[in-house]
Amino acid sequence: MPRRGGSRRTSTHGHRQVAAGPDAATTAYPLTFDRGSLRLDAPESARVPAYLVWDSRVQAWRTEAFRHFRLKEDAAAYHIDVADEAEQFFPCPSLTVTLPPLRPDQEAAISAWERAGCRGVVVKPTGTGKTEIALAIAARHRCSTLVVAPLRDLMYQWQRRIKHSLGVDAGVLGDGRREIWPITVTTYDSAWIHMKTIGNRYRLIVYDEAHHLPGQTLHESALDCLAPLRLGLTATPERADGRDRLLDTLIGPCVYEERIRDARGRTVAGYSIVRVPIYLTESEQAEYDRLSRRIRGYVAKRRREGGRFDWKEDIAKLSRTDPEAKDVMQCYHRKLALAHRSAEKLRVMEDIFRLHPAEQCVIFTASNRMALDVSVRFLIPALTAHSDKRERNAILDLFAQGKIRALAACEVLNEGWDAPGVKIGVVLGGEKGTREATQRLGRLLRKFGDRAARLYEVIVEETSDQRRARQRTRTDAYQGAPRLSLGQAQQLDLL
């Protein structure tokens, strides 16, 4: 078993003497970056910090790469003279900075990050200039930079922004490309794959949409990286699984926070939220209730028989081998379909289109099938997880040019898409909680003159839609906005 450090011993190991004590001489030991970890070539008997683990395979001490800065600080206390060979940072390329002047809130975010030791998370709403904050930091600190984004489209957006604002070409690591340059953009998945080889090449690492980082495997890329400067950017740091607490370790503490309600009308567009309640038909509601009873009965039975039963964790696994569990899973999907694809939602869309005949509109759905239903009914494009890159880019380009009046999307536009001129959004369903709701609202809030945004939420009463709607009202984004009925919205537009 690996042995942790911390014992007090005296020995020699081919270098100068290692000894514990206030007046002990220090000894120089090589510290190298080795496949995502730090390797300290000191003897097993050396007194080292407790977070180092003895690796008998190579007769050296190891720890995660992200502890590099801490290890160098702790070395003096343990009388270890570290010959640091781990840092192999790219030199910063020559920059031609053309960033616009930063607003006071952006300057405050940068100052807070620097006071925190150049490590931490900046929380600001969508459209308030988080990208400019990161680019300004890279320009001021003149350091090699790796930008990590959740989507390929966002990765290429960063590449374009870096070229425009810093005057250098950024490498692309991902999407079949392997350009490891002094300034590089990549995705979370590619960072996880390649960080064990590039984790010592960048002084600054930027995590865009940082709430993705604490995932079950993605967080390992942060452990494999020794970048001393770490910046996280997000509008929605909270995660349903509670793993957002890991951000403090992986990146740093939250150093600056601005919520949507505080930015409303100042750095983001003013907005209102219109709740449109609808109902299932009598036969649909009867089927919905029957399916709900079937699911609740199965869960209660499982808990009586086996104690703990977690729906999210257990039902998918059981449905592969248990016919009853498979039947219950099918009931669950049918229940979702009843709420997600209610015919009444399409009728409401007719009213909204009539209310905004000259406005562009984006429609968010909870399923690919509903996005396609909207597409067929109103003859508008639909973007789903199955849309290829060329189709997606062509549709978004036409939409940005105003040649398409509306489009429907299932989840794929929650992040990584900006259309400042679009101020009308419609939510026809969603399953991913308050963060998804805030992200969808954020798509409409980028400032575009004095135009205000409006988000319509179509809620199926007496279904799980009601519970999710109540959860959304407790978020700051919803508490800070006027909430209207469809009739009130119509009256306002007539004034």
PyMOL commands that set and color helices and strands:
alter all, ss='L'
color gray80, all
select helices_A, chain A and resi 65-75+104-115+130-141+152-166+188-198+210-212+220-223+243-250+260-263+282-306+311-319+323-340+343-355+368-378+389-400+433-442+464-473+476-479+486-494
alter helices_A, ss='H'
color red, helices_A
select strands_A, chain A and resi 27-34+37-40+53-55+60-64+80-84+119-123+145-149+171-174+177-178+183-187+204-208+229-234+254-257+271-278+361-365+382-383+406-410+424-427+453-460+483-485
alter strands_A, ss='S'
color yellow, strands_A
deselect
rebuild
show_as cartoon
